[in-house]
Amino acid sequence: YRDGKQFNNIQDLHSAILVAWSSITPENLIKYVNGMQKRMIDVVKERGDKINK
């Protein structure tokens, strides 16, 4: 739970997800997509183990 926040019901959780989702910018999406190939290569190198990125 981010910042120690817990939700009392599904509706509160759903609302928080929608707010977080709407805050993602197209620039963020491009950055995440562009970084995915390197991250997947790192996962393969670690044989599926976690990576610290």
Phi, psi and omega in degrees: 000122183295134178055029179072011182281128172239151185253141183280338181204171182296322182297318178296319177297314180301315179298318180295322178296317180297320178296314180297317181299318182289344180275352179283124182268159174303325178296320176299315181300316179299317179299315181294316180295317181295332180273351187292321182300314180297320180296320180292322176298318178297321178296317179297316179300326180271009179055043176086355179286170182292154176240152181253086179232000000 
